[in-house]
Each structure stands twice: as structure tokens, then as C-alpha cells.
Amino acid sequence: IYTLSLHDALPISTSLERLSGDTELLADLFHLFARSAEKNVGEIGMFLAHKDLTQAARAAHALKGSASTVGAVPLQQAAMALEQAIRNRETDRLALLHAELKDVCEQTLAAIREYQAGLSMDSG
């Protein structure tokens, strides 16, 4: 398990460029993403614990897509690695990949919280 810088976890400038600098829209996207990401990671863990690999792969795929939408490349890559391992039935790797996914997700959510805190300070 590794530690990402906040910029590496979520390159805000790239995300803002994609949204023509609309900080309010980015804040809204991050808010929605944070809720769905936590839900997806929790579901993946539950599905893996119950050995429901089909549903675990679907949840990993959904997380991969939403991470891509907000520019969270490390999280997207971690979700893709887990999804591929599930689909390839590499059951010996699933616990490690899920742990890495949870870690990268936490770091991504920390970057979102830092960004949101900065917005609050700018407006207050």
C-alpha cells in the first residue's frame, strides 16, 4: 500500500480545465462522487466477502467510471485492476487489491475534502 500526494490522488487543475474553470460544478461533482465512491467500495467489500464476484466486478466497474469522470486517475486504475482480477478469477489477489482500492479511495476523498475546505475558506 502506498501514499499518494493530494495532487496525485486528484489533480484539481486538470479537473477544473475539463469543466472550463467552474469551481461550483466541480464541488458538486466531487460531493456526488464522494458519496458514490464510499458506497461502491463498501459494496465491493461486501460482495467479495460473500464471494459474489459478478456483483463485485460491477461495483468495481462503476467506481472505475465515476473516478474517471472526476479525474481521479489512481482510483480509476485501482478499480480497474480489481475489476480485471475479479473477471480473471484471480482470487488470491482480491484481498490485496481491495485493500489498495480502499486506501487509494481514502486518499482521493481526503483530496476532495481539502479542496472543499479551500473553497469554504475562499468564500468565508
Disulfide bonds with the S-S distance in Angstrom:
none
